[in-house]
Amino acid sequence: MIRPIALIYYSQTANIVAWCELRQAIRNFRTDRVEHCDLADDFFPGEGEALRKTWMDGWRQDAGAA
């Protein structure tokens, strides 16, 4: 199960940025590789902003390592 945060378009692919429940981390999923999708009946109200912050903090860490 994933909690989608953003949809990003690159020149060749589109990626879903999401919180992955299995890995307990922000992950990127190429839309052309998604084979099956079911909509869950539950939502994650109030968590979206915290997940986006976690994702954006990862950019800052990556930039500091460069």
mmCIF file of the C-alpha atoms, coordinates in Angstrom:
data_MODEL
# 
_entry.id   MODEL 
# 
loop_
_atom_site.group_PDB 
_atom_site.id 
_atom_site.type_symbol 
_atom_site.label_atom_id 
_atom_site.label_alt_id 
_atom_site.label_comp_id 
_atom_site.label_asym_id 
_atom_site.label_entity_id 
_atom_site.label_seq_id 
_atom_site.pdbx_PDB_ins_code 
_atom_site.Cartn_x 
_atom_site.Cartn_y 
_atom_site.Cartn_z 
_atom_site.occupancy 
_atom_site.B_iso_or_equiv 
_atom_site.pdbx_formal_charge 
_atom_site.auth_seq_id 
_atom_site.auth_comp_id 
_atom_site.auth_asym_id 
_atom_site.auth_atom_id 
_atom_site.pdbx_PDB_model_num 
ATOM 1  C CA . MET A 1 1  ? 0.000   0.000  0.000   1.00 0.00 ? 1  MET A CA 1 
ATOM 2  C CA . ILE A 1 2  ? 1.212   3.490  -0.801  1.00 0.00 ? 2  ILE A CA 1 
ATOM 3  C CA . ARG A 1 3  ? 0.116   6.972  0.182   1.00 0.00 ? 3  ARG A CA 1 
ATOM 4  C CA . PRO A 1 4  ? 0.562   9.151  -2.921  1.00 0.00 ? 4  PRO A CA 1 
ATOM 5  C CA . ILE A 1 5  ? 2.149   12.560 -2.440  1.00 0.00 ? 5  ILE A CA 1 
ATOM 6  C CA . ALA A 1 6  ? 2.913   13.824 -5.939  1.00 0.00 ? 6  ALA A CA 1 
ATOM 7  C CA . LEU A 1 7  ? 2.895   12.924 -9.601  1.00 0.00 ? 7  LEU A CA 1 
ATOM 8  C CA . ILE A 1 8  ? 6.075   14.014 -11.376 1.00 0.00 ? 8  ILE A CA 1 
ATOM 9  C CA . TYR A 1 9  ? 6.542   14.114 -15.126 1.00 0.00 ? 9  TYR A CA 1 
ATOM 10 C CA . TYR A 1 10 ? 9.938   13.536 -16.712 1.00 0.00 ? 10 TYR A CA 1 
ATOM 11 C CA . SER A 1 11 ? 10.622  13.594 -20.459 1.00 0.00 ? 11 SER A CA 1 
ATOM 12 C CA . GLN A 1 12 ? 10.108  9.835  -20.832 1.00 0.00 ? 12 GLN A CA 1 
ATOM 13 C CA . THR A 1 13 ? 8.088   8.743  -17.783 1.00 0.00 ? 13 THR A CA 1 
ATOM 14 C CA . ALA A 1 14 ? 5.702   9.825  -15.071 1.00 0.00 ? 14 ALA A CA 1 
ATOM 15 C CA . ASN A 1 15 ? 6.458   8.895  -11.463 1.00 0.00 ? 15 ASN A CA 1 
ATOM 16 C CA . ILE A 1 16 ? 4.267   8.612  -8.404  1.00 0.00 ? 16 ILE A CA 1 
ATOM 17 C CA . VAL A 1 17 ? 6.008   9.896  -5.280  1.00 0.00 ? 17 VAL A CA 1 
ATOM 18 C CA . ALA A 1 18 ? 4.486   8.118  -2.302  1.00 0.00 ? 18 ALA A CA 1 
ATOM 19 C CA . TRP A 1 19 ? 4.958   6.882  1.228   1.00 0.00 ? 19 TRP A CA 1 
ATOM 20 C CA . CYS A 1 20 ? 5.436   3.116  0.962   1.00 0.00 ? 20 CYS A CA 1 
ATOM 21 C CA . GLU A 1 21 ? 3.885   1.200  3.849   1.00 0.00 ? 21 GLU A CA 1 
ATOM 22 C CA . LEU A 1 22 ? 6.072   -1.854 3.136   1.00 0.00 ? 22 LEU A CA 1 
ATOM 23 C CA . ARG A 1 23 ? 9.404   0.007  3.177   1.00 0.00 ? 23 ARG A CA 1 
ATOM 24 C CA . GLN A 1 24 ? 8.311   2.728  5.632   1.00 0.00 ? 24 GLN A CA 1 
ATOM 25 C CA . ALA A 1 25 ? 9.927   5.341  3.400   1.00 0.00 ? 25 ALA A CA 1 
ATOM 26 C CA . ILE A 1 26 ? 9.309   7.758  0.553   1.00 0.00 ? 26 ILE A CA 1 
ATOM 27 C CA . ARG A 1 27 ? 9.580   5.882  -2.730  1.00 0.00 ? 27 ARG A CA 1 
ATOM 28 C CA . ASN A 1 28 ? 9.170   6.653  -6.432  1.00 0.00 ? 28 ASN A CA 1 
ATOM 29 C CA . PHE A 1 29 ? 7.036   4.413  -8.639  1.00 0.00 ? 29 PHE A CA 1 
ATOM 30 C CA . ARG A 1 30 ? 7.115   4.627  -12.434 1.00 0.00 ? 30 ARG A CA 1 
ATOM 31 C CA . THR A 1 31 ? 3.547   4.706  -13.707 1.00 0.00 ? 31 THR A CA 1 
ATOM 32 C CA . ASP A 1 32 ? 4.393   2.591  -16.750 1.00 0.00 ? 32 ASP A CA 1 
ATOM 33 C CA . ARG A 1 33 ? 5.462   -0.232 -14.407 1.00 0.00 ? 33 ARG A CA 1 
ATOM 34 C CA . VAL A 1 34 ? 2.324   -0.254 -12.250 1.00 0.00 ? 34 VAL A CA 1 
ATOM 35 C CA . GLU A 1 35 ? 0.510   -3.457 -13.148 1.00 0.00 ? 35 GLU A CA 1 
ATOM 36 C CA . HIS A 1 36 ? -2.459  -3.275 -10.804 1.00 0.00 ? 36 HIS A CA 1 
ATOM 37 C CA . CYS A 1 37 ? -4.123  -0.682 -8.626  1.00 0.00 ? 37 CYS A CA 1 
ATOM 38 C CA . ASP A 1 38 ? -7.017  -0.839 -6.164  1.00 0.00 ? 38 ASP A CA 1 
ATOM 39 C CA . LEU A 1 39 ? -8.374  2.217  -4.431  1.00 0.00 ? 39 LEU A CA 1 
ATOM 40 C CA . ALA A 1 40 ? -8.490  1.880  -0.669  1.00 0.00 ? 40 ALA A CA 1 
ATOM 41 C CA . ASP A 1 41 ? -11.506 3.037  1.276   1.00 0.00 ? 41 ASP A CA 1 
ATOM 42 C CA . ASP A 1 42 ? -9.351  4.855  3.803   1.00 0.00 ? 42 ASP A CA 1 
ATOM 43 C CA . PHE A 1 43 ? -7.553  8.168  3.567   1.00 0.00 ? 43 PHE A CA 1 
ATOM 44 C CA . PHE A 1 44 ? -4.711  9.773  5.453   1.00 0.00 ? 44 PHE A CA 1 
ATOM 45 C CA . PRO A 1 45 ? -6.194  13.135 6.467   1.00 0.00 ? 45 PRO A CA 1 
ATOM 46 C CA . GLY A 1 46 ? -3.800  15.501 8.162   1.00 0.00 ? 46 GLY A CA 1 
ATOM 47 C CA . GLU A 1 47 ? -0.731  13.480 7.149   1.00 0.00 ? 47 GLU A CA 1 
ATOM 48 C CA . GLY A 1 48 ? -0.222  14.884 3.640   1.00 0.00 ? 48 GLY A CA 1 
ATOM 49 C CA . GLU A 1 49 ? 1.714   17.954 4.721   1.00 0.00 ? 49 GLU A CA 1 
ATOM 50 C CA . ALA A 1 50 ? 4.039   15.924 6.975   1.00 0.00 ? 50 ALA A CA 1 
ATOM 51 C CA . LEU A 1 51 ? 4.693   13.431 4.162   1.00 0.00 ? 51 LEU A CA 1 
ATOM 52 C CA . ARG A 1 52 ? 5.468   16.259 1.702   1.00 0.00 ? 52 ARG A CA 1 
ATOM 53 C CA . LYS A 1 53 ? 7.865   17.755 4.260   1.00 0.00 ? 53 LYS A CA 1 
ATOM 54 C CA . THR A 1 54 ? 9.622   14.388 4.648   1.00 0.00 ? 54 THR A CA 1 
ATOM 55 C CA . TRP A 1 55 ? 9.941   14.176 0.850   1.00 0.00 ? 55 TRP A CA 1 
ATOM 56 C CA . MET A 1 56 ? 11.297  17.724 0.533   1.00 0.00 ? 56 MET A CA 1 
ATOM 57 C CA . ASP A 1 57 ? 13.724  17.239 3.434   1.00 0.00 ? 57 ASP A CA 1 
ATOM 58 C CA . GLY A 1 58 ? 15.209  14.380 1.393   1.00 0.00 ? 58 GLY A CA 1 
ATOM 59 C CA . TRP A 1 59 ? 16.021  16.892 -1.377  1.00 0.00 ? 59 TRP A CA 1 
ATOM 60 C CA . ARG A 1 60 ? 17.928  19.058 1.078   1.00 0.00 ? 60 ARG A CA 1 
ATOM 61 C CA . GLN A 1 61 ? 19.927  16.082 2.377   1.00 0.00 ? 61 GLN A CA 1 
ATOM 62 C CA . ASP A 1 62 ? 20.780  14.998 -1.192  1.00 0.00 ? 62 ASP A CA 1 
ATOM 63 C CA . ALA A 1 63 ? 21.834  18.545 -2.109  1.00 0.00 ? 63 ALA A CA 1 
ATOM 64 C CA . GLY A 1 64 ? 24.098  18.756 0.937   1.00 0.00 ? 64 GLY A CA 1 
ATOM 65 C CA . ALA A 1 65 ? 25.868  15.522 -0.058  1.00 0.00 ? 65 ALA A CA 1 
ATOM 66 C CA . ALA A 1 66 ? 26.623  16.801 -3.596  1.00 0.00 ? 66 ALA A CA 1 
# 
